[in-house]
Amino acid sequence: MKVSAGFSLVELMVVILTASILMAVGVPSYRYVTNSNRLSAEVNALLGDLQFARSEAIKEGQSVTVCPSIDQATCAAGSTTWHTGWIVLANTGNPPVATVLRVQQQFANAKDTFAAAQSVTSISFNREGFAAGQPTPLAGFVMIKLTTQPDTPQWRRCVEVGLGGSLTTERPGQGNCT
């Protein structure tokens, strides 16, 4: 009696077909999850630094500013794009001297872009925790939108800074995020 070891061609084709179906279903879902998690982490980094700036302004009783930065030492003059990184600055002393409290490096994924609406180039918190965008937005809030390429609403995230100091993250269809 002859015993054969291995797989038949039919068994091998069934396994390949099953693996192909699982890959066809799983890969798009995995892509959504990884993109969504990356964007959430980037938005939460900005939100965390804005919350830190607000708490430092209240704690120290002085103005603290968050602004886009290219060199991670000074504010990028006139820039409304935050994906190149940003810094948190405290204005201390008399005359005021800007001290860097926190630094966020440029995003690792070059397809992700953070852009502030209303041409806002920085956000400052005063000693009471109230926010002010530069220039002052007329809408009563500052919106910073994170998008990726391709720009699809499911991957878009927004950080809204109310002039009263409130900070929220949103997805399209929530609040003022579009």
C-alpha positions as CSV (number, residue, x, y, z in Angstrom):
1,M,0.0,0.0,0.0
2,K,1.4,3.3,-1.1
3,V,0.9,6.3,1.3
4,S,1.3,9.8,-0.1
5,A,2.2,12.8,1.9
6,G,1.2,16.4,1.0
7,F,-1.7,18.2,-0.5
8,S,-3.7,17.6,-3.5
9,L,-4.2,20.3,-6.1
10,V,-7.8,20.8,-5.1
11,E,-6.9,21.2,-1.4
12,L,-4.3,23.8,-2.3
13,M,-6.7,25.7,-4.5
14,V,-9.3,25.8,-1.7
15,V,-6.7,27.2,0.7
16,I,-5.6,29.9,-1.8
17,L,-9.2,30.9,-2.5
18,T,-10.0,31.2,1.2
19,A,-6.9,33.3,1.9
20,S,-7.7,35.5,-1.1
21,I,-11.2,36.2,0.2
22,L,-10.0,37.0,3.7
23,M,-7.3,39.4,2.2
24,A,-9.9,41.1,0.0
25,V,-12.1,41.7,3.0
26,G,-9.4,42.5,5.6
27,V,-7.0,44.8,3.8
28,P,-9.4,47.7,3.2
29,S,-10.5,47.5,6.9
30,Y,-6.9,47.4,8.1
31,R,-6.1,50.5,5.9
32,Y,-9.0,52.4,7.4
33,V,-8.0,51.5,11.0
34,T,-4.3,52.4,10.5
35,N,-5.1,55.8,8.9
36,S,-7.8,56.6,11.4
37,N,-5.4,55.8,14.3
38,R,-2.6,57.8,12.8
39,L,-4.8,60.9,12.3
40,S,-6.3,60.6,15.7
41,A,-2.8,60.5,17.3
42,E,-1.7,63.6,15.3
43,V,-4.9,65.5,16.3
44,N,-4.5,64.4,19.9
45,A,-0.9,65.6,19.9
46,L,-2.0,69.1,19.0
47,L,-5.0,69.0,21.4
48,G,-2.6,67.9,24.2
49,D,-0.2,70.8,23.5
50,L,-3.1,73.3,23.4
51,Q,-4.4,72.0,26.7
52,F,-0.9,72.2,28.1
53,A,-0.5,75.8,26.9
54,R,-3.8,76.7,28.5
55,S,-3.0,75.1,31.8
56,E,0.5,76.7,31.9
57,A,-1.0,80.2,31.1
58,I,-3.4,79.8,34.1
59,K,-0.8,78.3,36.4
60,E,1.9,80.8,35.6
61,G,-0.4,83.8,35.2
62,Q,1.1,84.8,31.9
63,S,0.5,84.5,28.2
64,V,1.4,81.2,26.5
65,T,1.3,80.8,22.7
66,V,1.2,77.8,20.3
67,C,2.3,78.4,16.8
68,P,3.6,76.6,13.7
69,S,7.3,76.2,13.5
70,I,9.7,75.0,10.9
71,D,12.9,75.1,13.0
72,Q,11.3,74.1,16.3
73,A,12.7,77.3,18.0
74,T,10.7,80.2,16.6
75,C,7.3,80.7,15.1
76,A,7.0,80.4,11.3
77,A,6.1,84.0,10.3
78,G,2.7,84.1,8.7
79,S,2.3,80.3,8.4
80,T,-1.1,78.7,8.8
81,T,0.2,75.2,8.2
82,W,0.9,73.2,11.3
83,H,2.1,69.9,9.9
84,T,5.7,71.2,9.8
85,G,5.6,71.1,13.6
86,W,4.7,73.5,16.3
87,I,6.0,75.0,19.5
88,V,4.5,76.1,22.8
89,L,6.0,79.4,24.0
90,A,5.7,81.1,27.3
91,N,6.2,84.9,27.4
92,T,8.2,85.5,30.6
93,G,10.1,88.3,32.2
94,N,10.2,92.0,31.8
95,P,10.7,92.8,28.9
96,P,8.9,89.6,27.7
97,V,11.2,86.8,26.5
98,A,9.8,83.8,24.6
99,T,10.7,80.5,26.3
100,V,10.0,77.2,24.4
101,L,8.1,74.9,26.7
102,R,7.3,72.1,24.2
103,V,8.2,71.1,20.6
104,Q,6.3,69.0,18.1
105,Q,8.3,67.7,15.2
106,Q,7.1,67.5,11.6
107,F,4.7,64.7,10.8
108,A,6.3,61.4,9.6
109,N,3.7,61.0,6.9
110,A,4.2,63.8,4.3
111,K,0.6,63.3,3.0
112,D,-0.9,64.6,6.3
113,T,-1.6,68.4,6.4
114,F,-2.8,70.5,9.3
115,A,-4.1,73.9,8.2
116,A,-5.8,76.6,10.2
117,A,-8.9,78.3,8.9
118,Q,-9.4,82.0,9.0
119,S,-5.7,82.6,8.3
120,V,-4.8,82.0,12.0
121,T,-1.0,81.9,12.5
122,S,-0.9,81.3,16.3
123,I,-3.2,80.6,19.3
124,S,-2.4,82.4,22.6
125,F,-4.0,81.7,26.0
126,N,-4.0,84.5,28.6
127,R,-3.7,84.1,32.3
128,E,-7.4,83.5,32.7
129,G,-7.3,80.6,30.1
130,F,-9.1,82.5,27.3
131,A,-7.9,81.9,23.8
132,A,-7.1,84.4,21.1
133,G,-6.1,83.6,17.5
134,Q,-3.8,85.8,15.5
135,P,-5.3,87.5,13.6
136,T,-8.6,87.4,15.6
137,P,-11.2,85.2,13.9
138,L,-14.6,86.7,13.5
139,A,-16.4,83.3,14.0
140,G,-15.7,83.1,17.7
141,F,-13.5,80.0,17.3
142,V,-10.4,78.8,15.5
143,M,-10.6,75.6,13.4
144,I,-7.4,73.6,12.6
145,K,-8.2,70.9,10.1
146,L,-6.1,67.7,9.5
147,T,-6.4,66.1,6.1
148,T,-4.5,63.3,4.3
149,Q,-4.2,62.4,0.6
150,P,-6.5,61.4,-0.8
151,D,-8.7,63.8,1.1
152,T,-11.7,61.8,2.2
153,P,-14.1,62.9,4.9
154,Q,-13.7,59.6,6.8
155,W,-10.1,60.5,7.5
156,R,-10.5,64.2,8.2
157,R,-10.2,65.5,11.8
158,C,-10.5,69.0,13.2
159,V,-9.4,70.8,16.4
160,E,-11.7,73.6,17.4
161,V,-10.4,76.2,19.9
162,G,-13.2,78.4,21.3
163,L,-12.2,81.9,22.2
164,G,-13.4,81.1,25.8
165,G,-10.6,78.5,25.9
166,S,-12.6,75.4,25.2
167,L,-10.8,72.7,23.1
168,T,-12.6,69.9,21.2
169,T,-11.8,67.5,18.4
170,E,-14.3,66.8,15.7
171,R,-15.0,64.7,12.6
172,P,-16.8,66.0,9.5
173,G,-20.5,66.5,10.3
174,Q,-19.7,67.3,14.0
175,G,-19.8,70.9,15.1
176,N,-18.0,73.2,12.6
177,C,-15.8,70.5,11.0
178,T,-16.3,70.2,7.2
